Amino acid sequence: MLDLVIVVPCYNEEEVLPETTRQLTGILEELSVRGTIGSGRLLYVDDGSRDRTWELVCGYAASDRRVGGLKLAHNAGHQQALWAGLEWAAGHASAAVSIDADLQDNVHSIVDMVEAWRDGADIVYGVRRERKTDTFFKRHTAQMFYRLMKGLGGEVVYNHADFRLMSRRALQALMAFPERNLFLRGMVPALGFRTAKVFYDRKERWAGESKYPLGKMVSFALDGITSFSVRPLRYIVMLGLLFILISVVAIVYGVVVYCQGNTIPGWTSLLVSVWFIGGSILMALGIIGEYVGKIYKEVKRRPRYFVEAEAGTAEDQE
């Protein structure tokens, strides 16, 4: 019988946590009554919240044995917090569902995910049917990101975030990935196990504020691109070759004009060339710097996170 863990990373989610707990424990109860799962657990991972999030998690854990929590020692980031919960689930459950605390993902889709797992899928992706709840800017930039990732050779599921079910086999395989620069949306498809998709309509955030402003979204996109593709580096080489060809043409043109005794229009073409080529060089150095920075983080091999406290976990109850 399936032992299911629902992993919920949290950062300053005190406003939405009561409703999140009510809905997700309700899903666990529904699955249990149906006989679909043997036992279920809701695992919150507090990513260094500065509000009452951890206090609420401890209260829920004390009153309901199905609720537990891990408190990270500092704000390690969404992907690291999610990894911490999945790592715990890999040793304690038959499968795990990851979902954000904001209730934008349809919690009732978890029932369909479990059914797909029972039919043999090791990974079940929650995929949005459309992006009506997004702003015009976010909708189109997200589509550009997915297309760019595909064009650069990265394997990502279109309109899928981090709402998914993974079997224990898939979780243990994921834990074998050694990198510290985490981009789970690209890492999970790379596992290669049998997959399925559950489509749903995304809702408005229940309460609180988004934890992914524009700056974090751009940083996350850069992490995804540079973690799963070296094509930007190859494009730099091609761009360099193009500039060399342009330079050769400019030199030939300059020599011909000089031999003819004509005056070369100087400062305009020089100014444009210097700015264009200088900007291209800086862009190339920035892209290379992204990869060098990732190498720097990887070779240090620092732990992804530290757990400061636990509540309602199996170890804590023992």
C-alpha positions as CSV (number, residue, x, y, z in Angstrom):
1,M,0.0,0.0,0.0
2,L,1.2,3.5,-0.9
3,D,2.7,5.7,1.9
4,L,2.4,9.2,0.6
5,V,4.3,12.4,1.7
6,I,3.2,15.8,0.5
7,V,6.2,18.1,0.6
8,V,5.5,21.8,1.0
9,P,8.3,24.4,1.0
10,C,7.4,27.5,2.9
11,Y,8.8,31.0,3.3
12,N,6.8,33.5,5.3
13,E,3.5,31.7,4.7
14,E,1.7,32.3,8.0
15,E,-1.3,33.8,6.2
16,V,-2.0,30.9,3.9
17,L,-0.8,28.0,6.1
18,P,-4.1,27.3,8.0
19,E,-6.0,26.9,4.7
20,T,-3.2,24.9,3.1
21,T,-3.1,22.5,6.0
22,R,-6.9,22.1,5.9
23,Q,-7.0,21.4,2.2
24,L,-4.0,19.1,2.1
25,T,-4.9,17.0,5.1
26,G,-8.4,16.8,3.5
27,I,-6.8,15.2,0.4
28,L,-4.9,12.8,2.6
29,E,-8.1,11.8,4.4
30,E,-9.9,11.4,1.0
31,L,-7.2,9.1,-0.3
32,S,-7.1,7.1,2.9
33,V,-10.9,6.6,3.0
34,R,-10.8,5.4,-0.6
35,G,-8.1,2.9,0.3
36,T,-5.8,4.4,-2.3
37,I,-3.0,5.0,0.2
38,G,-2.1,3.2,3.4
39,S,-0.8,6.3,5.2
40,G,-0.2,9.9,4.4
41,R,1.9,12.7,5.8
42,L,2.1,16.4,5.2
43,L,5.7,17.7,5.5
44,Y,6.4,21.4,5.7
45,V,9.9,22.7,5.0
46,D,10.4,26.1,6.6
47,D,13.0,27.9,4.5
48,G,14.1,30.3,7.2
49,S,10.9,32.2,7.6
50,R,10.8,35.4,9.6
51,D,7.1,35.3,10.5
52,R,5.1,32.7,12.5
53,T,5.3,30.0,9.9
54,W,7.4,27.5,12.0
55,E,5.3,28.2,15.1
56,L,2.2,27.3,13.2
57,V,3.8,24.1,11.8
58,C,4.8,23.0,15.3
59,G,1.2,23.6,16.4
60,Y,-0.3,21.5,13.6
61,A,2.3,18.8,14.2
62,A,1.3,18.6,17.9
63,S,-2.4,18.2,17.2
64,D,-2.2,16.0,14.1
65,R,0.2,13.1,13.6
66,R,-0.1,13.4,9.9
67,V,1.6,16.8,9.9
68,G,5.4,17.3,10.3
69,G,8.0,19.8,9.5
70,L,11.7,20.6,9.0
71,K,13.1,24.0,9.8
72,L,16.2,25.0,7.8
73,A,18.8,27.0,9.7
74,H,18.7,29.8,7.1
75,N,17.0,30.8,3.9
76,A,18.6,28.4,1.5
77,G,16.2,29.0,-1.4
78,H,13.1,27.3,-2.7
79,Q,14.9,24.6,-4.6
80,Q,17.1,23.6,-1.7
81,A,14.1,23.6,0.7
82,L,12.2,21.4,-1.8
83,W,15.2,19.1,-2.0
84,A,15.3,18.8,1.8
85,G,11.7,17.6,1.8
86,L,12.2,15.2,-1.0
87,E,15.4,13.8,0.6
88,W,13.4,13.1,3.7
89,A,10.6,11.5,1.7
90,A,13.0,9.3,-0.2
91,G,13.7,7.4,3.0
92,H,10.2,7.4,4.6
93,A,7.6,7.0,1.8
94,S,6.6,5.1,-1.3
95,A,6.0,8.3,-3.2
96,A,6.1,12.1,-2.6
97,V,4.1,15.0,-4.0
98,S,5.7,18.4,-4.1
99,I,3.5,21.5,-4.1
100,D,3.8,25.1,-3.1
101,A,2.0,26.5,-0.1
102,D,0.2,29.3,-1.9
103,L,-2.7,26.9,-3.1
104,Q,-2.4,28.1,-6.7
105,D,-1.9,24.5,-7.8
106,N,-5.1,22.4,-7.7
107,V,-4.7,20.1,-4.7
108,H,-7.4,17.8,-6.0
109,S,-5.1,16.9,-8.8
110,I,-3.1,14.9,-6.3
111,V,-5.8,12.3,-6.4
112,D,-5.3,11.9,-10.2
113,M,-1.5,11.8,-9.7
114,V,-1.8,8.9,-7.2
115,E,-4.0,7.0,-9.7
116,A,-1.4,7.6,-12.4
117,W,1.3,6.3,-10.0
118,R,-0.8,3.2,-9.4
119,D,-1.0,2.7,-13.1
120,G,2.8,2.4,-13.3
121,A,4.2,6.0,-13.7
122,D,7.2,6.8,-11.6
123,I,6.9,10.6,-12.2
124,V,3.6,12.4,-12.7
125,Y,3.8,16.1,-13.7
126,G,1.1,18.6,-12.8
127,V,0.7,20.7,-16.0
128,R,-1.2,23.9,-16.3
129,R,-3.8,23.9,-19.1
130,E,-3.4,27.7,-19.7
131,R,-1.9,30.8,-18.0
132,K,-5.0,33.0,-17.5
133,T,-4.1,34.0,-14.0
134,D,-0.7,35.4,-15.1
135,T,0.0,38.9,-16.1
136,F,0.7,39.6,-19.8
137,F,4.4,40.1,-19.0
138,K,4.8,36.9,-16.9
139,R,2.8,34.8,-19.4
140,H,4.9,35.7,-22.4
141,T,8.3,35.7,-20.6
142,A,7.5,32.2,-19.3
143,Q,6.7,31.0,-22.8
144,M,9.9,32.5,-24.0
145,F,11.8,30.7,-21.3
146,Y,10.4,27.3,-22.1
147,R,11.1,27.8,-25.8
148,L,14.6,29.0,-25.1
149,M,15.3,26.0,-22.8
150,K,14.1,23.7,-25.6
151,G,16.2,25.5,-28.2
152,L,19.3,25.2,-26.1
153,G,18.8,21.5,-25.6
154,G,17.3,21.5,-22.1
155,E,14.6,19.0,-21.3
156,V,11.7,20.7,-19.5
157,V,8.0,20.1,-19.4
158,Y,6.0,23.0,-20.8
159,N,3.8,24.8,-18.3
160,H,5.1,22.6,-15.4
161,A,6.6,24.1,-12.3
162,D,7.4,22.0,-9.2
163,F,4.0,20.4,-8.7
164,R,4.6,16.7,-9.3
165,L,4.5,13.2,-7.8
166,M,7.6,11.0,-7.7
167,S,7.9,7.4,-6.7
168,R,10.5,6.2,-4.2
169,R,12.6,4.8,-7.1
170,A,12.6,8.2,-8.8
171,L,13.3,10.0,-5.6
172,Q,16.3,7.8,-4.8
173,A,17.6,8.3,-8.3
174,L,17.2,12.1,-8.0
175,M,19.2,12.0,-4.7
176,A,22.2,10.6,-6.6
177,F,22.6,13.9,-8.5
178,P,25.6,15.6,-6.8
179,E,25.2,19.2,-8.0
180,R,24.6,22.1,-5.7
181,N,23.1,24.3,-8.4
182,L,19.6,22.9,-8.3
183,F,17.1,23.2,-11.1
184,L,14.6,20.5,-10.4
185,R,12.4,21.2,-13.4
186,G,15.3,20.1,-15.6
187,M,16.8,17.4,-13.3
188,V,13.6,15.4,-12.9
189,P,13.0,14.9,-16.7
190,A,16.6,13.8,-17.0
191,L,15.9,10.7,-14.8
192,G,14.2,9.0,-17.7
193,F,11.6,7.0,-15.8
194,R,8.1,6.4,-17.0
195,T,6.1,9.6,-16.8
196,A,2.5,10.8,-16.9
197,K,0.8,14.2,-16.9
198,V,-2.2,15.6,-15.0
199,F,-3.7,18.8,-16.4
200,Y,-5.3,21.4,-14.1
201,D,-6.3,25.0,-14.0
202,R,-4.1,27.2,-11.8
203,K,-5.8,29.5,-9.3
204,E,-5.1,32.9,-7.8
205,R,-2.8,32.9,-4.8
206,W,-5.0,32.2,-1.6
207,A,-3.2,34.8,0.5
208,G,0.1,36.5,1.1
209,E,2.5,37.8,-1.5
210,S,4.4,36.0,-4.3
211,K,7.9,34.8,-3.2
212,Y,9.1,35.0,-6.8
213,P,9.5,38.7,-7.9
214,L,11.1,39.6,-11.2
215,G,14.7,39.5,-9.9
216,K,14.3,36.0,-8.6
217,M,12.5,34.8,-11.7
218,V,15.4,36.1,-13.9
219,S,17.9,34.4,-11.6
220,F,16.0,31.2,-11.7
221,A,15.8,31.3,-15.5
222,L,19.6,31.8,-15.7
223,D,20.1,28.9,-13.3
224,G,18.0,26.7,-15.6
225,I,19.7,27.6,-18.8
226,T,23.3,27.4,-17.5
227,S,22.7,24.2,-15.6
228,F,21.5,22.2,-18.5
229,S,23.1,23.6,-21.7
230,V,26.6,24.6,-22.9
231,R,25.2,26.0,-26.1
232,P,25.5,29.7,-25.0
233,L,29.3,29.1,-24.9
234,R,29.2,27.7,-28.4
235,Y,27.2,30.7,-29.6
236,I,29.9,32.9,-28.2
237,V,32.5,31.2,-30.4
238,M,30.2,31.5,-33.4
239,L,29.7,35.2,-32.6
240,G,33.4,35.7,-32.3
241,L,33.9,34.2,-35.7
242,L,31.3,36.5,-37.1
243,F,33.0,39.5,-35.7
244,I,36.3,38.4,-37.2
245,L,34.7,38.1,-40.6
246,I,33.1,41.6,-40.2
247,S,36.5,42.9,-39.2
248,V,38.2,41.4,-42.3
249,V,35.6,43.0,-44.5
250,A,36.1,46.4,-42.8
251,I,39.9,46.2,-43.2
252,V,39.6,45.3,-46.9
253,Y,37.1,48.2,-47.4
254,G,39.4,50.6,-45.5
255,V,42.5,49.7,-47.5
256,V,40.6,50.0,-50.8
257,V,39.2,53.4,-49.9
258,Y,42.6,54.6,-48.7
259,C,44.3,53.5,-52.0
260,Q,41.6,55.4,-53.9
261,G,42.5,58.5,-52.0
262,N,39.0,58.9,-50.5
263,T,38.5,60.1,-46.9
264,I,37.3,57.4,-44.6
265,P,34.3,58.5,-42.5
266,G,36.0,58.0,-39.2
267,W,34.4,58.6,-35.9
268,T,30.8,57.4,-36.5
269,S,31.8,54.0,-37.8
270,L,34.5,53.7,-35.2
271,L,32.2,54.7,-32.3
272,V,29.5,52.2,-33.4
273,S,32.0,49.4,-33.8
274,V,33.6,50.0,-30.5
275,W,30.3,50.1,-28.6
276,F,28.9,47.1,-30.4
277,I,31.9,44.9,-30.1
278,G,32.6,46.1,-26.6
279,G,29.1,45.3,-25.5
280,S,29.3,41.8,-27.2
281,I,32.5,41.1,-25.4
282,L,31.1,42.0,-22.0
283,M,28.0,39.9,-22.7
284,A,30.2,37.0,-23.6
285,L,32.3,37.4,-20.5
286,G,29.1,37.5,-18.4
287,I,27.9,34.2,-19.9
288,I,31.3,32.6,-19.2
289,G,31.2,34.1,-15.7
290,E,27.9,32.3,-15.0
291,Y,29.5,29.0,-15.8
292,V,32.6,29.7,-13.9
293,G,30.5,30.8,-10.9
294,K,28.6,27.5,-11.0
295,I,31.9,25.6,-11.1
296,Y,33.1,27.6,-8.1
297,K,30.0,26.6,-6.1
298,E,30.2,22.9,-7.2
299,V,33.9,22.4,-6.3
300,K,33.4,23.7,-2.8
301,R,30.9,20.9,-2.1
302,R,29.2,22.7,0.7
303,P,26.1,21.1,2.2
304,R,22.9,22.2,0.5
305,Y,21.1,23.0,3.8
306,F,21.2,22.5,7.5
307,V,18.1,21.4,9.5
308,E,17.8,23.5,12.7
309,A,14.7,21.8,14.1
310,E,12.1,19.1,13.3
311,A,8.5,18.7,14.4
312,G,6.2,15.7,13.9
313,T,8.7,13.7,11.9
314,A,9.3,9.9,12.6
315,E,12.6,10.6,14.3
316,D,11.0,13.4,16.4
317,Q,8.2,11.1,17.5
318,E,10.5,8.3,18.5
